[in-house]
Amino acid sequence: MKSFFLTLLFLASSAPTALAHWNYDRIIVNGQVIGDPYQYVRRTNNSNVPLQNVNSTDMRCNSGAATGRNTQTYTVAAGDQLGFAVADTFGHPGPQQVYISRAPAAAADYDGSGEWAKIYTLTYSLNASYGSSDGVLKWATHRAQTFNFQLPSALQPGEYLLRSEGLALHAAHKADKAQFYVACAQIRVTGSGGAVPRPTVRFPGGYRWDSVGVLIPEFWSRITNYTAPGPKLWPEGTGEAHVLEGRVK
């Protein structure tokens, strides 16, 4: 009997942590969830375990996702509204960001070792309907099921990796304890744009353990202002928001 109650106690204590983790598994194009889970998003081999070593090559597309030969590439137009859906819901407070990197040839063969530009960042809202109810700020990744953003209309045609990055901050006041949830979708962009995204970073190298936004000065629920890590947005002045988007299944 004692063993039974210990088992129940363990399950009760571990369940919220497990449910708080997430995977990006589908893309959204112009409001429609596209395909089956992992049809256009590279499947990882680490279940829903977060990344915490910013110096790892897993920061590109996650563990086991260096290539996408078993992943299809979806055709979109520059200027389309894109997004990601997640298995279950985002379960921890933090920002949501999107990076893009052009493949030298086919996106399926690209390991993500090239240049990445940030095209979207969503941090928090002060008065959103969804988000944290136990902190000062209401965070982008807390209790949301999807998010949407615009693919820049100036983007030149080609095949790209589209990298979704959720950053959980619940332990980020301690060194090397920020939790990254990363996935890469494969897209083929059409259109007449000719712009090359700038500025760019590489992964690893884009973040340090003590970068602004990765290491936070105090416990997340007491933060009154936050700046996400990484380079400036491309195009500058677009794609940034401090407003939480609603839930869309």
N, C-alpha and C positions, 0 to 999 in steps of 0.2 A: 504493500500500500504506500509506504514511504517513497519507493521508487516511482510509483505511478504519479504521485503529486509532484515530485521533482521534475518528472518529464513534462507535466503540464506547465509548471513554472518556467521551464526552459523554453517551451514553445511559445508561451505568452510573451516572454521577454524578447525572443528573437524575431517574432513575426513582424512587428512594426518596422524593424530595420530592413528585413528582406523586402517588404512591400514598398519601402521608401526608395529602393533602387529602380532604375528603369533602363529600357532599351528603345532606341529609335528604330522602328521596323518598316515604316512605309513613308512614301512621299505624298504630298498634296500638291495638285496643280489646278490653279484657278478654282479653288474651293472643293475639288473632288479628290477623295482619297484614292490613290492609284494602285492597282494590282494587289497581290498577296503580300503578306509579311516577308520581307527580305528579297522580294523580287527585284527591286531596284536599289536596295540598301544592302551593303555588304554585311554578311553575317559574321559575327565575331565568335571566338572560342572561349570567352570568359564569362558566359552567362550574363549577369548584370553587375559584375564586380567593377567598382570605380577604378580609374587610373589615378595614382598619386605621385608617380615619379615623372616630373615634367621633362626630364632628360631622356626619356625612353622614346624610341621610334613608334611605340604604340600610340603616342599622342597624335599621330597623323590620322589614322582611321580606326584605331583600337587593336587589341590583340587578335592575331590570326586573320587580319584583314588587309594585309599588304598588297594583295591583288584581288581582283574581282572577276575572275574568269567564270565563276558560277553565278554571277550577278548580271542581270540585264541592264542595258543603258536606255534611258527614256528620253525621247526628244521633246524639247520645250523651246519656246521662243523667248528671246531677250525681251524683258518687260513683263513676262508672265508673273502672276502671283504664285509663289511656291510655299511649301511648308513641310513640316514633319509631323507624323503621328507617333505616339509611343505605345508600347505594350504596357497596359495599366495606366498609371498617371505619374507625373513628376512628383517625387515625394519629399524633396529636401529644398530648403530655401537657397536661392542664388540666381545668377544671371543666365540668360540664354543667348548664345552667339552663333553666327554662321560665317564660315570662311569658304572661299572658292579657289581652286587651283587648276590651271589648264594642263591637260595631259599632252605629252609630246606626240602621242599617236592615239591609240584607243584607250579610253578611260579604264577598261577592264584590265589592261596591262600595266597601269600606272601605279607606282607604290607611294605616291604622295610626297616624294622627297624634294620637290621643287618649291616654287614660291606660292604663298597663300595670302590672299587679300581678305580682309574682313568686310562683309557686305551688310551685316545686320547685328545689332545688339539690343537686347531688351533686359533692363535691369530690375526696376521696381516701380511700384505706384504707391502714392500716399493714401489713396482712397478708392482702390479698385474693389470690384465686387468679389473677385476671386483672389486667393493668395493667403499669405500668412495672417492668422488672427492672434498670434501670440508674440508678435514683435512690432517694432515701430514701423518698419517698411513691409510692403506686401510684394513678395519676390516673384520674378517671372516663372521660375521652375516649380513653385510650390502649389501643388494641387491642380495644375493645368494638364490637359490631355493632348492638346495640339498647339501649334503656333504657326503663324503665316508671315511672309515677308515678300518683298518684290525683288525679282531678279533684275539688276540694272539694265535698262534698255540700251545702254551704250556698249554692252559687253560684246566682244567680237565672237563670231561663230567658232565652234569647235567642240571637242569633248572635254568634260571637266569632272573633277571630284567636288562634290558639294558636302562640306563638313559641318555637321551639327555638333555643338558643344554646350552641354549643360554643366554648370559648375556649382556643386553643393558646398555651402559655406558653414554648415553647422559645426564643423570642427576646425575651420580654417584660421582660427586665432592661434593655433599651434603650428609650428613648423612642419611642413611636408604632410599636412593633414587635409588640405583642400582635396575634394573629390571631383574628378572630371568624368563625365559620361559623354562619349564621343562615338559618332558613326559617320560613314561616308556613303552618300548616294552617287550614282553614276548618271550623268545627264549629257545629252547632245544638244547644244544650243544653236538655234538658227536665227537669222536676222541679218541686218546690214550694219550693225555696230562695228566700230573699229578700235575701241578703246582698250588699252591694256591696264588692268587694275594696279593701282599704287596707293599707298606704300604696301610692302609685303614683308612677311616673315617666313621662316622655315620652322618645321617641327621635327625634332626638338630644336630649341633655341629661341622660340617665340616668347616663352615665359621662363622666369626664374622662380625658385621656390619662394623668394621674398618679393616678387613683383607686386606692384600695386594691384589690388583686386584678388590676388592669389593668397597672400598672407594679409589677414585683416587685423586691425588694431585691438579689437575686443570682440566679445561674444556677439554672434550675428543678431540676436534679438535686441541688442542695445545700439546698433548702428543707426545713425540718422542720415548718413550720406554715403554713397558708394560709387566708385569708378571701376568699371570692368577692365580686365587686363587686355593687352594686345595693342596692335597699331590703330591708327585712325581709320575711320570708315572710308570705304570707297563706294560710290563717289562721295566726296566729303560733304557732310551735312545731311546725308540721306540714310535711311535705314535704322536710325537710332530712335529709341522710344523709352519713356519712363511710364508707360501705360500698359497694364496687363490686358491681354486679349481674352475674350470669353472662351468657354469650353465649346468645342465642336467635336462631335464624335464622328 
